[in-house]
């Protein structure tokens, strides 16, 4: 890596940092869909614990990425200005609420879903706060990351449809709306980024965006549409929903991984005037 006027790829956040956004966002979205489904009993417990496990796995990835893991509690020291601190505080509320919901206390399912929405929003703002990286600081990264997390969570919920059968036409339609909203957010984000991001960053994003468009949007929508409008039911509907869910979730995860790692190019140095030996200032 060399420093200079040309953009260079940051090396501080790797797959471990990306894991927080991938797993944390998907787990948050799964909590939202679990609450909306009205799941009860063992099904609600398993879905909620699975969602909390994903969020916890994401936070574990962040802990592994920290240079000094023994100082992890320092993340709580600056909630007034740090979105990472706010994410940590929300997580400390999310887990007790989620565990209460998993224990069968139904009202806590809605509280956990609300906290999950706040959690994924904090994640999006963490990226936006990185001023030196054009692909992150773009304001439209916030709706893109939030929509991606919700679509991923919905995808995981539909992926487990053969096990619980709770993803009826209404939730399938909501999933389709989120997939479409994510794609529109991606198009707007990519258009705004064209004028300021490094060519290599744009190339990496375009490769991930191609997968998002093909598998994560068109294929996912084509598979879930018959379920949403009630053309199929039973085992056929469960299979189509599961395939649509895994396509949407995988494409979203790859986009966020690319955004955090491969597209994370610094803007480089902007020097309006360069010093010249022997010349007066």
GUBA-564090 format. One line per field, with one value per residue: residue in one letter; residue number from 1; x negated, z, y negated of N, C-alpha, C in turn. Coordinates in Angstrom, 2 decimals. Layout:
// GUBA-564090
type <- A|... .
seq <- NUM|... .
n.east <- X|... .
n.up <- Z|... .
n.north <- Y|... .
ca.east <- X|... .
ca.up <- Z|... .
ca.north <- Y|... .
c.east <- X|... .
c.up <- Z|... .
c.north <- Y|... .
// end
This chain:
// GUBA-564090
type <- X|X|X|X|X|X|X|X|X|X|X|X|X|X|X|X|X|X|X|X|X|X|X|X|X|X|X|X|X|X|X|X|X|X|X|X|X|X|X|X|X|X|X|X|X|X|X|X|X|X|X|X|X|X|X|X|X|X|X|X|X|X|X|X|X|X|X|X|X|X|X|X|X|X|X|X|X|X|X|X|X|X|X|X|X|X|X|X|X|X|X|X|X|X|X|X|X|X|X|X|X|X|X|X|X|X|X|X|X|X|X|X|X|X|X|X|X|X|X|X|X|X|X|X|X|X|X|X|X|X|X|X|X|X|X|X|X|X|X|X|X|X|X|X|X|X|X|X|X|X|X|X|X|X|X|X|X|X|X|X|X|X|X|X|X|X|X|X|X|X|X|X|X|X|X|X|X|X|X|X|X|X|X|X|X|X|X|X|X|X|X|X|X|X|X|X|X|X|X|X|X|X|X|X|X|X|X|X|X|X|X|X|X|X|X|X|X|X|X|X|X|X|X|X|X|X|X|X|X|X|X|X|X|X|X|X|X|X|X|X|X|X|X|X|X|X|X|X|X|X|X|X|X|X|X|X|X|X|X|X|X|X|X|X|X|X|X|X|X|X|X|X|X|X|X|X|X|X|X|X|X .
seq <- 1|2|3|4|5|6|7|8|9|10|11|12|13|14|15|16|17|18|19|20|21|22|23|24|25|26|27|28|29|30|31|32|33|34|35|36|37|38|39|40|41|42|43|44|45|46|47|48|49|50|51|52|53|54|55|56|57|58|59|60|61|62|63|64|65|66|67|68|69|70|71|72|73|74|75|76|77|78|79|80|81|82|83|84|85|86|87|88|89|90|91|92|93|94|95|96|97|98|99|100|101|102|103|104|105|106|107|108|109|110|111|112|113|114|115|116|117|118|119|120|121|122|123|124|125|126|127|128|129|130|131|132|133|134|135|136|137|138|139|140|141|142|143|144|145|146|147|148|149|150|151|152|153|154|155|156|157|158|159|160|161|162|163|164|165|166|167|168|169|170|171|172|173|174|175|176|177|178|179|180|181|182|183|184|185|186|187|188|189|190|191|192|193|194|195|196|197|198|199|200|201|202|203|204|205|206|207|208|209|210|211|212|213|214|215|216|217|218|219|220|221|222|223|224|225|226|227|228|229|230|231|232|233|234|235|236|237|238|239|240|241|242|243|244|245|246|247|248|249|250|251|252|253|254|255|256|257|258|259|260|261|262|263|264|265|266|267|268|269|270|271|272|273|274|275|276|277|278|279|280|281 .
n.east <- -0.85|-0.61|-0.90|0.56|1.61|3.44|6.33|6.36|6.80|8.42|7.10|7.84|10.38|11.58|12.75|13.83|14.90|16.78|18.38|19.91|21.77|23.02|24.03|25.23|27.11|28.76|29.71|31.14|33.16|34.45|35.52|37.46|39.22|40.01|41.50|43.56|44.77|46.21|45.45|45.52|44.80|42.64|41.67|41.43|39.51|37.24|36.78|36.30|34.08|32.28|32.03|30.95|28.59|27.30|26.92|25.27|23.09|22.19|21.33|19.33|17.52|16.69|15.41|13.28|11.95|10.95|8.02|7.04|8.56|9.18|9.91|12.48|14.72|14.42|15.87|18.25|17.85|18.34|21.02|22.29|21.23|20.40|21.49|20.93|20.69|23.36|24.59|23.60|24.81|27.51|27.47|27.10|29.59|31.14|30.60|31.55|34.31|34.88|34.35|36.33|38.56|38.09|38.51|41.22|42.68|44.77|45.20|42.61|41.52|42.21|40.87|38.24|38.12|38.36|36.02|34.21|34.54|33.50|30.91|29.89|30.05|28.16|25.90|25.81|25.31|22.79|21.14|21.65|20.46|17.78|15.76|13.64|13.86|15.32|17.31|18.53|19.31|21.35|24.59|26.81|26.10|27.17|30.11|29.71|28.21|29.94|32.28|31.18|30.47|33.04|34.22|32.52|33.03|35.75|35.43|34.11|36.14|38.08|36.61|36.69|39.28|40.32|40.18|41.78|44.02|45.19|44.98|47.08|49.16|49.16|46.73|44.95|45.42|44.58|41.87|41.17|41.60|39.60|37.32|37.51|37.36|34.80|33.29|33.92|32.82|30.16|29.67|29.98|27.98|25.67|25.67|25.23|22.71|21.01|19.57|17.60|16.23|13.46|12.29|11.71|13.12|15.73|15.86|15.71|18.08|19.93|19.74|20.73|23.21|24.31|24.88|26.72|28.77|29.51|29.74|30.53|32.68|34.34|34.61|35.33|37.75|39.28|39.57|40.92|43.26|45.53|46.25|46.89|49.17|50.88|51.03|49.91|49.64|49.08|46.61|45.34|45.42|43.89|41.39|40.77|40.72|38.58|36.42|36.44|35.87|33.25|31.80|32.12|31.01|28.34|27.34|27.56|25.82|23.36|23.14|22.87|20.52|18.73|18.96|17.88|15.28|13.93|14.68|13.83|12.18|9.93|10.17|7.83|5.16|5.87|4.34|4.16|2.07|-1.33|-4.48|-7.39|-10.79|-12.93|-11.14|-9.25|-6.83 .
n.up <- 0.00|-0.85|-0.11|-1.28|-3.83|-5.20|-4.80|-2.20|-1.00|2.04|4.90|7.41|8.19|7.73|6.67|9.11|10.21|8.20|8.72|10.93|9.86|7.98|9.40|11.64|10.48|9.06|11.16|12.60|10.76|10.67|13.22|13.04|11.08|12.39|14.53|13.09|11.94|13.93|15.29|17.60|20.59|20.25|17.69|17.57|19.56|18.50|16.10|17.13|18.81|16.89|15.36|17.29|17.68|15.23|15.33|17.59|16.57|14.66|16.31|17.66|15.58|15.26|17.72|17.41|15.47|16.67|17.66|20.29|22.07|24.80|25.56|24.80|26.11|26.03|23.98|24.90|25.84|24.49|23.65|22.80|20.44|18.86|16.62|16.74|19.46|20.15|18.79|20.33|22.82|22.12|21.50|24.03|25.08|23.26|23.40|26.02|25.64|23.41|24.43|26.37|24.71|23.39|25.50|25.65|26.27|24.79|24.23|24.28|21.90|20.02|21.08|20.83|18.04|17.40|18.61|17.06|14.58|15.22|15.77|13.25|11.91|13.30|12.49|9.78|9.99|11.10|8.93|7.28|8.77|8.25|6.94|5.15|3.13|0.14|-0.74|1.58|2.95|1.54|1.74|0.93|1.56|3.94|3.75|1.97|3.38|5.54|4.21|2.98|5.19|6.26|4.07|3.87|6.36|5.99|3.89|5.15|6.87|5.04|3.97|5.95|5.76|4.96|7.42|9.31|8.09|8.16|6.50|4.85|2.14|2.76|4.20|2.31|0.27|1.54|1.81|-0.93|-1.52|0.06|-1.15|-3.69|-2.88|-1.83|-4.17|-5.62|-3.88|-4.14|-6.87|-6.81|-4.97|-6.30|-8.56|-7.47|-6.48|-8.60|-9.40|-7.54|-6.39|-6.44|-9.47|-9.19|-6.91|-7.79|-9.75|-8.23|-6.73|-8.80|-9.68|-7.45|-7.43|-9.78|-9.10|-7.10|-8.58|-10.43|-9.11|-6.50|-6.87|-9.41|-9.80|-7.20|-6.87|-8.94|-8.03|-5.57|-6.20|-7.11|-4.64|-3.13|-4.44|-4.14|-5.92|-5.62|-3.15|-0.04|-0.18|-2.53|-2.45|-0.16|-1.01|-3.16|-1.76|-0.01|-1.80|-2.99|-0.73|0.04|-2.19|-2.14|0.38|0.16|-1.95|-0.81|1.39|0.08|-1.22|0.97|2.12|0.05|-0.05|2.44|2.36|-0.33|-1.83|-0.37|-0.75|-0.03|-0.39|-1.20|-1.34|-1.59|-3.04|-3.59|-4.31|-5.02|-3.40|-4.76|-5.32|-4.68|-5.42|-4.51|-1.86 .
n.north <- 1.19|-2.19|-5.66|-8.67|-11.02|-9.46|-7.34|-4.84|-1.50|-0.92|0.78|1.48|2.40|5.57|8.82|9.46|7.12|6.69|8.86|8.11|6.31|7.95|10.28|9.06|7.30|9.11|10.71|8.79|8.10|10.58|10.75|8.74|9.78|12.09|11.08|9.80|11.99|13.16|15.42|18.12|20.02|22.87|22.36|19.53|19.23|20.58|19.13|16.56|16.98|17.84|15.49|13.73|15.08|14.63|11.83|11.75|13.19|11.42|9.30|10.65|10.98|8.31|7.95|9.72|8.35|6.10|4.42|4.57|6.68|6.85|4.36|3.92|2.93|0.24|-0.74|-1.68|-4.21|-6.61|-7.58|-9.92|-10.90|-8.78|-6.37|-3.72|-3.27|-3.77|-1.69|0.44|-0.06|0.24|2.93|4.05|3.75|5.07|7.85|8.79|8.19|9.76|12.34|12.47|12.47|14.89|16.58|16.70|14.44|12.55|9.67|8.67|9.41|7.49|5.29|6.19|6.29|3.57|2.55|3.94|2.69|0.17|0.95|1.87|-0.51|-2.04|-0.66|-1.35|-4.09|-4.05|-3.43|-5.66|-7.66|-7.52|-9.59|-9.71|-7.82|-7.48|-5.61|-4.91|-7.24|-8.39|-9.67|-8.11|-5.57|-4.85|-4.29|-2.17|-0.19|0.32|1.23|3.45|5.08|5.64|6.95|9.15|10.38|10.96|12.71|14.85|15.62|16.50|18.55|20.45|21.22|23.82|25.11|23.79|22.57|20.01|17.85|16.31|14.95|12.17|11.59|12.55|10.73|8.36|8.98|8.99|6.27|5.09|6.16|4.97|2.27|2.23|2.62|0.30|-1.59|-0.85|-1.51|-4.31|-5.00|-4.04|-5.68|-8.24|-7.84|-7.65|-9.92|-10.43|-8.25|-5.93|-4.35|-1.58|-0.95|-1.38|0.58|2.93|2.67|2.76|5.38|6.78|5.54|6.51|9.17|8.62|7.47|9.50|12.16|11.42|9.72|9.85|12.67|13.44|12.00|13.10|15.69|15.38|14.07|15.69|16.77|14.51|13.52|15.55|17.75|20.23|22.81|24.57|27.16|26.39|23.59|23.16|24.10|22.34|19.91|20.37|20.62|18.08|16.57|17.38|16.57|13.76|13.14|14.06|12.48|9.92|10.16|10.49|8.04|6.25|7.22|6.67|3.88|3.09|4.08|4.60|2.36|0.25|-2.25|-4.85|-8.42|-9.57|-12.06|-15.47|-17.99|-21.26|-23.00|-22.40|-22.25|-23.87|-23.56|-26.25|-28.20|-31.09|-31.31 .
ca.east <- 0.00|-1.36|-0.08|0.33|2.84|4.38|7.02|5.85|7.80|8.16|6.74|8.15|11.59|11.54|13.95|14.42|15.77|17.91|19.26|20.85|22.85|23.74|24.79|26.06|28.25|29.66|30.38|32.12|34.30|35.17|36.33|38.62|40.17|40.56|42.56|44.68|45.44|47.04|45.02|45.69|44.29|41.29|41.26|40.96|38.28|36.13|36.49|35.72|32.73|31.45|31.76|30.00|27.30|26.66|26.45|24.12|21.97|21.66|20.58|18.11|16.59|16.12|14.49|12.07|11.27|10.34|6.59|6.87|9.89|9.45|10.44|13.74|15.70|14.22|16.84|19.38|17.43|18.59|22.30|22.78|20.73|20.02|22.57|20.53|21.11|24.81|24.90|23.31|25.85|28.74|27.29|27.29|31.04|31.74|30.48|32.55|35.65|35.02|34.43|37.66|39.48|37.86|39.07|42.66|43.33|45.09|44.98|41.20|41.18|42.30|39.78|37.02|38.16|38.05|34.59|33.49|34.54|32.54|29.58|29.44|29.86|26.85|24.88|25.73|24.69|21.35|20.49|21.76|19.57|16.39|15.71|12.55|14.11|16.51|18.34|19.20|19.85|22.51|25.79|27.73|25.68|28.03|31.26|29.27|27.83|31.14|33.13|30.50|30.62|34.41|34.44|31.81|33.79|36.93|34.98|33.88|37.45|38.69|35.80|37.16|40.71|40.72|40.20|42.81|45.21|45.82|44.81|48.22|49.11|48.84|45.29|44.26|45.52|43.68|40.52|40.98|41.49|38.27|36.34|37.59|36.85|33.34|32.73|34.03|31.81|28.87|29.54|29.77|26.66|24.63|25.68|24.60|21.31|20.23|18.74|16.60|15.52|12.36|12.75|11.65|14.24|16.95|15.83|16.07|19.49|20.73|19.80|21.71|24.52|24.84|25.50|27.89|29.84|29.97|30.21|31.17|33.89|35.24|34.91|36.07|39.12|39.98|39.89|41.85|44.49|46.69|46.64|47.50|50.51|51.69|51.19|49.45|49.78|48.53|45.19|44.81|45.22|42.77|40.15|40.50|40.35|37.24|35.45|36.39|35.21|31.80|31.23|32.08|30.09|26.96|26.94|27.38|24.60|22.21|23.06|22.32|19.12|17.98|18.97|17.00|13.90|13.35|14.99|13.45|11.02|9.81|10.27|6.52|4.85|6.23|3.40|4.41|0.79|-2.46|-5.70|-8.41|-12.06|-13.48|-10.09|-8.72|-5.45 .
ca.up <- 0.00|-0.92|0.15|-2.24|-4.31|-5.75|-3.75|-1.84|-0.29|3.48|5.34|8.83|8.30|6.82|6.68|10.45|10.30|7.30|9.35|11.81|9.04|7.33|10.37|12.47|9.70|8.77|12.40|12.92|9.87|11.05|14.40|12.59|10.42|13.40|15.24|12.18|11.62|15.05|15.69|19.01|21.03|19.88|16.45|17.93|20.33|17.62|15.20|17.89|19.23|15.69|15.01|18.28|17.41|14.11|15.84|18.44|15.72|14.08|17.34|17.89|14.49|15.59|18.83|16.86|14.60|17.50|17.89|21.69|22.48|26.23|25.74|24.06|26.85|25.73|22.97|25.57|26.47|23.73|22.93|22.29|19.09|18.14|16.28|17.19|20.86|20.19|18.40|21.47|23.83|21.63|21.61|25.42|25.31|22.31|23.82|27.04|25.06|22.56|25.27|26.96|23.66|23.16|26.65|25.52|26.63|23.46|24.01|24.09|20.50|19.34|21.58|20.19|16.64|17.37|18.89|15.89|13.57|15.67|15.65|11.87|11.56|13.84|11.61|8.57|10.33|11.31|7.62|6.80|9.56|7.76|5.95|4.18|2.14|-0.60|-0.82|2.88|3.46|0.75|2.59|0.51|2.08|5.09|3.33|1.31|4.39|6.29|3.35|2.77|6.38|6.35|3.01|4.26|7.41|5.37|3.12|6.06|7.35|3.98|3.79|6.93|5.55|5.02|8.79|10.15|7.30|8.59|5.50|3.95|1.07|3.25|4.47|1.04|-0.43|2.24|1.39|-2.29|-1.46|0.59|-2.20|-4.69|-2.27|-1.76|-5.50|-5.94|-3.07|-4.75|-8.09|-6.45|-4.34|-7.33|-9.43|-6.74|-6.19|-9.83|-9.61|-6.49|-5.94|-7.28|-10.48|-8.68|-5.98|-8.59|-10.42|-7.23|-6.43|-9.95|-9.69|-6.43|-7.86|-10.79|-8.39|-6.42|-9.56|-11.06|-8.16|-5.33|-7.18|-10.42|-9.52|-5.94|-7.09|-9.79|-7.23|-4.48|-6.71|-7.04|-3.25|-2.69|-5.01|-3.81|-7.01|-5.17|-1.70|0.44|-0.35|-3.65|-1.97|0.77|-1.78|-3.87|-0.77|0.49|-2.85|-3.10|0.45|0.03|-3.25|-1.67|1.51|-0.30|-2.72|0.12|2.17|-0.78|-1.45|2.15|2.24|-0.95|0.36|3.58|2.10|-1.66|-2.36|0.65|-1.18|0.47|-1.45|-1.57|-0.90|-2.51|-2.84|-4.61|-4.76|-4.60|-3.23|-5.80|-4.78|-5.21|-5.72|-3.36|-1.56 .
ca.north <- 0.00|-3.45|-6.84|-9.73|-11.66|-8.49|-6.59|-3.53|-0.70|-0.86|2.13|1.63|3.20|6.70|9.66|9.49|5.95|6.93|9.83|7.42|5.77|9.05|11.08|8.19|6.82|10.22|11.08|7.75|8.28|11.79|10.42|7.97|10.68|13.00|10.36|9.58|13.26|13.61|16.76|18.44|21.32|23.33|21.67|18.19|19.36|20.94|18.03|15.45|17.36|17.82|14.09|13.21|15.71|13.92|10.54|12.03|13.58|10.19|8.58|11.42|10.62|7.01|8.16|10.33|7.37|5.07|4.65|4.96|7.15|6.65|3.01|3.85|2.14|-1.18|-1.16|-2.32|-5.46|-7.83|-7.47|-11.20|-11.18|-7.56|-5.45|-2.39|-3.20|-3.66|-0.31|1.30|-0.27|0.85|4.38|4.46|3.79|6.00|9.24|9.13|8.17|10.94|13.54|12.48|12.91|16.32|17.30|16.77|13.18|12.05|8.24|8.38|9.64|6.19|4.47|6.68|5.88|2.14|2.39|4.46|1.63|-0.84|1.55|1.85|-1.93|-2.43|-0.08|-2.17|-5.37|-3.82|-3.57|-7.04|-8.53|-7.41|-10.68|-9.60|-6.78|-7.92|-4.58|-4.82|-8.50|-8.78|-9.57|-7.07|-4.27|-4.54|-3.47|-0.94|0.80|0.69|2.05|4.73|5.89|6.12|7.93|10.37|11.04|11.54|13.87|15.97|16.07|17.29|19.75|21.42|21.44|25.23|25.60|23.18|22.29|18.75|16.80|16.29|13.94|10.83|11.48|12.72|9.44|7.43|9.34|8.49|4.81|4.77|6.49|3.90|1.04|2.35|2.43|-1.13|-2.28|-0.56|-2.29|-5.71|-5.07|-3.87|-6.86|-9.33|-7.52|-7.61|-11.11|-10.67|-7.05|-5.45|-3.39|-0.20|-0.79|-1.26|1.88|3.94|2.51|3.17|6.84|7.18|5.05|7.42|10.29|8.09|7.26|10.74|13.17|10.85|8.95|10.40|14.08|13.51|11.53|14.07|16.86|15.10|13.47|16.61|16.93|13.28|13.32|16.72|18.71|21.54|23.01|25.83|27.46|25.61|22.23|23.18|24.25|21.10|18.90|20.67|20.29|16.62|16.04|17.61|15.74|12.37|13.03|14.24|11.30|8.81|10.38|10.25|6.60|5.59|7.62|5.89|2.48|2.86|4.49|4.40|1.02|-0.75|-3.02|-6.21|-9.42|-10.08|-13.41|-16.54|-19.09|-22.29|-23.53|-21.61|-23.07|-23.75|-23.99|-27.50|-29.17|-31.79|-30.95 .
c.east <- -0.89|-0.41|-0.43|1.63|3.87|5.06|6.35|6.89|7.44|7.93|7.09|9.40|11.55|12.82|14.62|15.34|16.99|18.90|20.27|22.04|23.68|24.62|25.72|27.28|29.25|30.41|31.43|33.37|35.12|36.02|37.59|39.65|40.77|41.69|43.78|45.45|46.39|46.69|45.16|45.00|42.88|40.78|40.71|39.64|37.09|35.77|35.82|34.30|31.78|31.06|30.76|28.63|26.57|26.13|25.22|22.90|21.34|20.84|19.30|17.07|15.92|15.10|13.19|11.25|10.56|8.88|6.30|8.22|10.20|10.00|11.78|14.77|15.54|15.23|18.03|19.07|17.89|19.91|22.81|22.36|20.47|21.24|22.21|20.88|22.62|25.27|24.70|24.38|27.17|28.65|27.52|28.77|31.70|31.71|31.43|33.97|35.89|35.13|35.79|38.71|39.33|38.43|40.58|43.40|43.59|44.85|43.52|40.74|41.21|41.21|38.46|36.97|37.83|36.58|33.75|33.44|33.54|31.12|29.07|29.27|28.52|25.73|24.70|25.04|23.20|20.61|20.51|20.80|18.13|16.19|14.67|12.77|15.41|17.64|19.12|19.91|21.06|23.79|26.74|27.29|26.58|29.28|30.86|28.96|29.06|32.04|32.50|30.64|32.03|34.72|33.72|32.57|35.06|36.57|34.73|35.19|38.14|37.92|36.23|38.65|41.09|40.81|41.35|44.09|45.91|45.74|45.95|48.09|48.71|47.35|44.47|44.29|44.60|42.23|40.23|40.83|40.11|37.18|36.34|37.04|35.34|32.70|32.81|33.02|30.42|28.66|29.26|28.40|25.55|24.55|24.98|23.10|20.42|19.25|17.61|15.80|14.44|12.88|12.73|12.76|15.54|17.01|16.22|17.55|20.37|20.82|20.80|23.11|25.15|25.52|26.76|29.06|30.41|30.58|31.03|32.44|34.80|35.60|35.73|37.53|39.92|40.40|40.97|43.19|45.68|47.17|47.39|48.91|51.40|51.90|50.79|49.63|49.11|47.04|44.57|44.51|44.02|41.44|39.79|40.06|38.93|36.18|35.32|35.64|33.72|31.13|31.09|31.07|28.63|26.48|26.72|26.11|23.36|22.04|22.43|20.87|18.25|17.88|17.96|15.54|13.41|13.62|14.52|12.14|11.07|9.89|8.91|6.31|5.23|5.35|3.61|3.11|-0.33|-3.69|-6.71|-9.71|-12.54|-12.44|-9.59|-7.27|-4.49 .
c.up <- 0.00|-0.75|-0.86|-2.72|-4.86|-4.62|-3.48|-1.00|1.18|3.88|6.79|9.05|7.26|6.95|8.05|10.66|9.40|7.93|10.27|11.01|8.40|8.33|11.21|11.73|9.42|10.03|12.81|12.05|10.22|12.29|14.01|11.95|11.40|14.16|14.35|11.89|12.72|15.52|17.20|19.31|20.58|18.64|16.76|18.68|19.42|16.67|15.94|18.33|18.03|15.28|15.99|18.08|16.27|14.56|16.72|17.65|15.07|15.08|17.70|16.82|14.77|16.71|18.35|16.03|15.41|17.76|19.31|22.23|23.95|26.52|25.03|24.77|26.61|24.69|23.60|26.06|25.75|22.97|22.34|20.85|18.26|17.89|16.64|18.67|20.98|19.78|19.58|22.55|23.39|21.77|23.04|25.81|24.44|22.83|24.96|26.50|24.19|23.36|25.96|25.95|23.39|24.29|26.62|25.92|25.34|23.28|23.75|22.65|19.71|19.81|20.94|18.72|16.50|17.62|17.74|14.77|13.94|15.50|14.22|11.37|12.08|12.97|10.35|8.85|10.65|9.99|7.15|7.52|9.10|6.61|4.86|3.07|1.40|-0.63|0.49|3.27|2.67|1.58|2.21|0.95|3.26|4.67|2.65|2.34|5.19|5.46|3.10|3.97|6.52|5.28|3.31|5.34|6.89|4.55|4.00|6.62|6.30|3.74|4.76|6.81|5.56|6.44|9.61|9.39|7.63|7.55|4.49|2.91|1.57|3.50|3.20|0.23|0.21|1.87|-0.01|-2.33|-0.96|-0.43|-3.27|-4.15|-2.16|-3.11|-5.92|-5.15|-3.65|-6.01|-7.78|-5.83|-5.39|-8.26|-8.76|-6.56|-7.42|-9.96|-8.61|-6.09|-6.93|-8.28|-9.97|-7.67|-6.74|-9.29|-9.46|-6.89|-7.58|-10.04|-8.65|-6.80|-8.93|-10.16|-7.67|-7.38|-10.07|-10.05|-7.04|-5.60|-8.16|-10.13|-8.24|-6.13|-7.94|-8.98|-6.19|-4.97|-6.67|-5.61|-2.76|-3.21|-4.83|-4.92|-6.60|-3.66|-1.33|0.20|-1.47|-3.21|-1.02|0.04|-2.50|-2.90|-0.27|-0.54|-3.02|-1.92|0.42|-1.06|-2.79|-0.56|1.05|-1.08|-1.82|0.94|1.34|-1.06|-0.24|2.38|1.27|-0.54|1.46|3.26|0.72|-2.25|-1.44|0.28|-0.58|-0.69|-1.93|-1.07|-1.98|-2.22|-3.96|-5.17|-4.20|-4.43|-4.32|-5.23|-5.48|-5.51|-4.45|-3.12|-1.98 .
c.north <- -1.24|-4.61|-7.93|-10.31|-10.68|-7.71|-5.24|-2.81|-0.61|0.59|2.39|2.49|4.32|7.51|9.69|8.28|6.13|7.90|9.20|6.90|6.88|9.79|10.22|7.69|7.92|10.66|10.07|7.90|9.51|11.56|9.65|8.89|11.68|12.34|10.17|10.86|13.71|15.00|16.94|19.79|21.61|22.62|20.29|18.25|19.63|19.80|16.87|15.77|17.39|16.41|13.47|13.82|15.04|12.56|10.74|12.43|12.36|9.40|9.32|11.12|9.29|7.15|8.78|9.35|6.30|5.42|5.10|5.39|6.91|5.26|2.83|2.98|0.65|-1.68|-1.88|-3.73|-6.72|-7.78|-8.78|-11.45|-9.94|-6.67|-4.03|-2.21|-3.05|-2.26|0.64|1.16|0.37|2.37|4.87|4.49|4.86|7.44|9.60|9.15|9.40|12.22|13.63|12.93|14.41|17.16|17.36|15.52|12.39|10.55|7.88|8.65|8.33|5.24|4.89|6.25|4.40|1.88|2.90|3.42|0.53|-0.32|1.47|0.41|-2.43|-1.87|-0.94|-3.50|-5.23|-4.00|-5.02|-7.98|-8.48|-8.39|-10.47|-8.60|-7.10|-6.89|-4.44|-6.11|-8.99|-8.62|-8.45|-5.67|-3.88|-3.77|-2.18|0.15|1.24|1.60|3.42|5.63|6.46|7.16|9.23|11.12|11.67|12.76|15.07|16.52|16.93|18.59|20.85|21.72|22.92|25.79|25.04|22.81|20.99|17.64|16.88|15.20|12.55|10.65|11.69|11.42|8.40|7.71|8.82|6.98|4.40|5.07|5.41|2.59|1.07|2.09|0.96|-1.95|-2.06|-1.41|-3.76|-5.91|-4.99|-5.08|-8.03|-9.10|-7.63|-8.76|-11.23|-9.45|-6.66|-4.42|-1.95|0.06|-0.60|0.09|3.00|3.88|2.99|4.70|7.35|6.73|5.91|8.62|9.84|7.94|8.58|11.71|12.55|10.08|9.69|11.85|14.20|13.08|12.51|15.29|16.58|14.55|14.43|16.83|15.70|13.07|14.55|17.72|20.12|21.62|24.32|25.95|26.63|24.18|22.17|23.28|22.96|20.00|19.12|20.30|18.78|16.02|16.21|16.78|14.29|12.19|13.13|13.02|10.09|8.95|10.08|8.75|5.90|5.98|6.82|4.44|2.20|3.15|4.04|3.02|-0.09|-1.43|-4.41|-7.19|-9.92|-11.50|-14.41|-17.75|-20.11|-22.85|-22.66|-22.49|-22.79|-24.31|-25.27|-28.55|-29.82|-31.38|-32.06 .
// end
